[in-house]
C-alpha cells in the first residue's frame, strides 16, 4: 500500500507491504498522520493496525492475537467535529 502527497508531486512511499496477507486501507485519522489498515487472512481471521505515515510503523490494535472476523472499521469522530 503506497501513499502519496499529490500536492507536492513527491514519489509515492510504501507504507504497508512485503507481506503475504491482503491489506486494505480503511480510514485516515483526523490529522492525516495515521492510516487504519485491515490485514485480511480469512473470513474468520483479520487484524487491525495503525500505520504511522511519517515512520511507516505498524501498531496492532489488539495484541492478543485472537482470530476474529472483521468486515470494516473507522476512526471515531472527534469531539471537535461533533455538531450535537
C-alpha positions in Angstrom: 0.0 0.0 0.0 1.5 3.3 -1.1 0.7 6.8 0.0 1.4 9.9 -2.0 1.1 13.6 -1.4 -0.4 14.8 -4.7 0.1 18.4 -3.8 3.9 18.2 -3.8 4.4 15.7 -6.7 6.7 13.7 -4.5 7.1 10.0 -5.3 4.7 7.6 -3.5 6.0 6.0 -0.3 5.5 2.3 0.5 3.5 2.3 3.8 2.5 -1.4 4.1 3.8 -4.2 2.0 6.2 -7.1 1.7 3.7 -9.5 3.4 1.8 -12.4 2.1 -1.6 -11.4 3.5 -4.0 -9.0 1.9 -4.1 -5.4 3.3 -6.8 -2.8 2.9 -6.8 0.9 3.9 -9.9 1.7 6.0 -9.7 5.2 7.3 -7.5 8.2 7.9 -7.0 9.8 11.3 -8.4 13.3 11.7 -4.9 14.8 11.4 -3.9 12.5 8.4 -0.9 11.2 10.4 -2.2 7.6 10.7 -4.0 5.2 8.5 -6.2 2.5 9.9 -5.4 -0.7 8.0 -7.0 -4.1 7.9 -5.0 -7.3 7.4 -7.3 -9.9 6.0 -6.2 -13.5 6.3 -9.6 -15.3 6.0 -13.3 -14.7 6.7 -12.7 -15.7 10.3 -9.2 -14.2 10.8 -8.4 -10.5 10.4 -6.4 -7.9 12.3 -6.5 -4.1 12.6 -3.4 -1.9 12.7 -2.5 1.7 12.8 0.1 2.7 10.2 2.1 5.9 11.1 2.5 7.7 7.8 5.7 9.5 8.9 7.6 6.5 10.2 5.8 3.5 8.5 5.4 1.9 11.9 2.6 -0.6 12.2 0.9 -0.9 15.6 -1.5 -3.8 16.2 -4.8 -2.6 17.8 -5.3 -5.9 19.5 -2.0 -7.5 20.6 -3.8 -10.7 22.0 -3.5 -12.5 18.6 -7.1 -13.7 18.8 -8.5 -14.6 15.4 -11.6 -12.5 14.7 -13.6 -11.8 11.6 -13.5 -8.1 10.8 -15.5 -6.6 8.0 -15.0 -2.9 8.5 -13.7 -0.3 11.0 -13.4 3.5 11.2 -12.0 6.1 13.5 -14.5 7.6 15.9 -15.4 11.2 15.1 -13.6 13.8 17.3 -15.4 15.9 19.8 -14.4 19.0 17.9 -16.3 17.6 14.9 -19.5 16.9 16.8 -22.4 19.2 16.0 -24.6 18.0 18.8 
